[in-house]
């Protein structure tokens, strides 16, 4: 997966913080709605009671008048009052009184009508004062308070988001610096000892990073011990294996001179197998030892291939193919690719130039379906060991190309099979 497609910690936290601010605002709104519902009603009731107490002295001083019925069945005012006698007849009223309020029987205290919240107060034995407020006014007041809480919460949260994002970036800087130091150490991994990892990382800048530092330092120590063992083992193994293999080759050379004609083909095959084994063993030892510097030199890949045993396949002649590469490692790669071609039905192989430091090994075998070839190429690129029978030779060739600073590619072809080795910059 591309690094740019990976989810980012900062982006994910920003999204979480944004959703958190929204959830916080909605939670505050819900809490405000629950609290405001009761508080607004109590406040409005106190306002109604205070209005009644303020109107009562004024109405007591007014002379009695005839009945004053409301002008309409439903006014648009939010507040209304009316003065009634003991029989419920309206003596005086404000313009906002509608029919439902006028026909309601007066009684002391608070009561509810479909459209009104009503408070009644007896002025004397014969007169009642009724003040009322529309329920829509109360709903509007509650809604305004809730919206103010929501908007205020969102404003505070949104204004705080840049500060939180800045603080988040500052806190992630130690992790970014640790990543940079690791990358710098990885760039020098071929020349630096794994034990230098602890110095490269420095001291942890945050408590949460201390365990990562400790794990990386422990890994560096274990890796250093393993590489030291390999560094000590590889030269000894090379010496111990090179001597008997060289002795076997010498003995087979003598046997070829002294053997009867009917035994020559078998001995020639045995000597070719010994030569391949010698190239393979030495190449593997050089590839997997901790310090295996390339021994590049100018060479002719065609001439090198013609010197290698390739039983079962014919190497077609061709022009010189100049390269700058390690001859021992390149010979091991070619031997394995020739053997791979023979095992998969090829009768002849040939080499082609594919650009500077690019060499193609082609065969006339059965080839491979495009989907299978693409899967094999992806497996080789992923450094997986599960490449199948054909993949074993390709795996070694890919490792040798990588040791040269290049890659192994499997180009498309209509027939046969093609392996392209990029041997890096000479």
Secondary structure, 3 states (H helix, E strand, C coil): CCHHHCCCHHHHHHHHHHHHHHHHHHHHHHHHHHHHHHHHHHHHHHHHHHHHHHHHHHHHHCCCCCCCCCCCCCCCCCEEEEEEECCCCEEEECCCCCHHHHHCCCCCEEEECCCEEEEEEECCCCEEEEEEEEHHHHHHHHHHHHHHHHHHHHHHHHHHHHHHHHHHHHHHHHHHHHHHHHHHHHHCCCCCCHHHHHHHHCCCCCHHHHHHHHHHHHHHHHHHHHHHHHHHHHHHHHHHHHHHHHHHHHHHHHHHHHCCHHHHHHHHHHHHHHHHHHHHHHHHHHHHCCCCCCCEEEEEHHHHHHCCCCCCCEECCCCCCEEEEEHHHHHHHHHHHHHHHHHCCCCEEEEEECCCCEEEEEECCCCCCHHHHHHHHHHHHCCCCCCHHHHHHHHHHHHHHHHCCCCEECCCCCCCEEEEEECCCC
